[in-house]
Amino acid sequence: MNSLSRNYLVIGSEGGLGKSVTAAMEAANYAYTGLDLPEIDFRVKGTLRPAVEAKWLASGPFDGLVFAAGMFPAMLAAETSEDQFDELMVVNARSALIAATTIARLAAEEYRQCSIVVISSTAADRARLGTTAYAASKAALQAIVRGVALENTPKGLRINAVAPGFVDGSSPLNAVPEDYIAALSATSPQGRVAIPQDITPAVMWLLSEEAHWVTGQTLVVDGGTSLGPPSAPTWLNHAV
């Protein structure tokens, strides 16, 4: 085992949020092991569980897992093919289930306490044009968090989700038009969209012992976006 004070597995470590989390771990003098494309293809059945087991044997045991992998396509519900829907559910939900339950089993076998944080989205609870299938995958992810927490909390495992709004992670895998980002910024209470560094502190807190009494929950970290835009229509005769 690495001699540093804490040791984590980060799945989706090459994405914008994954890189921000690993940078925070380095700053805290924590050890981490990354897992992402091209080393693993989340769409291929039967590959993720042995990959997590191999990382545990080679670099573990781990004190926790961050699952930050995901896809964010834009498509109307009526234009979503069966293959596109299935791919979203596999990458965003099934992969998290496999990773979390594998870590839970390995930790329990060694009587280790463990904390898992998965990245969800406020889209799970808020409809937007073009996000129906994506939102369904994130709603499934949050159901997985609750179920895994219920099954594994007695064994010393905590699992929670962090739900950002839109995060500008500059990921080539989830490219987003600049005019869309500008439009979201204009309606945000903060006057901008989030960057990965806005979300990372919540992830690190949930991993920590300070959050020892928190499990099975989804923490919204969206800068107030889910409240709606300050420019929304009002019957008041003056601006708030």
Sequence and secondary structure as in RCSB ss.txt:
>XXXX:A:sequence
MNSLSRNYLVIGSEGGLGKSVTAAMEAANYAYTGLDLPEIDFRVKGTLRPAVEAKWLASGPFDGLVFAAGMFPAM
LAAETSEDQFDELMVVNARSALIAATTIARLAAEEYRQCSIVVISSTAADRARLGTTAYAASKAALQAIVRGVAL
ENTPKGLRINAVAPGFVDGSSPLNAVPEDYIAALSATSPQGRVAIPQDITPAVMWLLSEEAHWVTGQTLVVDGGT
SLGPPSAPTWLNHAV
>XXXX:A:secstr
  SSS EEEEETTTSHHHHHHHHHHHHTT EEEEE TTT  TTSTTSHHHHHHHHHHHH   SEEEE        
 GGG  HHHHHHHHIIIIIHHHHHHHHHHHHHHHTT  EEEEEE  GGGTS  TT HHHHHHHHHHHHHHHHHHH
HHGGGTEEEEEEEES B    GGG   HHHHHHHHHHSTTSS B HHHHHHHHHHHHSGGGTT  S EEEESTTG
GG  TTS  SSSS  
